[in-house]
């Protein structure tokens, strides 16, 4: 994948809230909020996507900080096979 690629993603607000709380995301990730669909549009770089995807493995990975090991389900969207369905086109 291109290391300079920036993904613009749209997910349910509740899912974004879980990710933001787990990873303590800054507000500059957010591009917008759709009140009618209750979704958040945000951007991540390829390197950020890879970092999130590291938490999307089932094994207990000692390289992942203990606080983030419970993030398996919320980070599945950052795996290469899943991220396309969340991209804003």
N, C-alpha and C positions, 0 to 999 in steps of 0.2 A: 504494500500500500504506500501511497505517496505521503511522506512525512509532513508535507506542507498542507495537506488536505484539511479543510475545516468542514465538519458536519453540522448542518443546521437541522435540529431534531424537534419533533413535536410529540409530547407525551401528556398523559393525564396529570393534572396538577398534583394529585395525591402521590403519584409515583415520583414526580419531581421533588416534592417535599421530603419524601423518604431519602432520596439520593442526596439532596442538599443537606439534610440533617446528618446523615452518615459521614459525608465527606466534607462537611462545613464549607460548602461552595459559597463563593462571593457573588454578589448581585450582578457582576459584569458578565456572567454566563448567560443571563436571561436576555432574550431578544423581544419577547412579548408574551401577552396573556390573552387568550380568547375566552371572554366571559360566557359566551353562548355554549361553547363546547367544553368549558372548564379544562382547558389545556394550556400548557406552557411551551413556548418555543424557545430553544436555547442552542448555543453553539459549543462544540468541543473540537479541539485539534486532534489529529491522528495520535499524537503522543498521549494526550489526555485519555482518548478512547482506549489505548493499550493499557494505561494504568488502571482504568475502571475494569477492563476485561480481566485483569489479573485476579480480581476478587470474584470472578464468575466461575471458579472451579470448585468442584465438590470436595476435593481433598483439603484437609486442614494444612494450609500452606504456611510454614513458619516465617516465610519472607513477607507475608502480609501482616501488618500490625493487628494485634488481637481485637481491637475495636472494630476493625473492618471485616473480620472473618465471617460475620453473620450477614454479609451483604450479597450472598450468592444469588438470590432471586431478583433483587432490584438491579443487579448489574448484568443480567443476561442480555439485555438489550444492546450492550456494547460489544458483544461478540461479533466477529465479521459476518457470520451467517445470519445474524438477526438485525443488525443496525439499519439495513436498507429499508425495512418496513416502517421505521420511525423518521426517516429523512423527509424533509419538506422539499418538494420539487418545484 
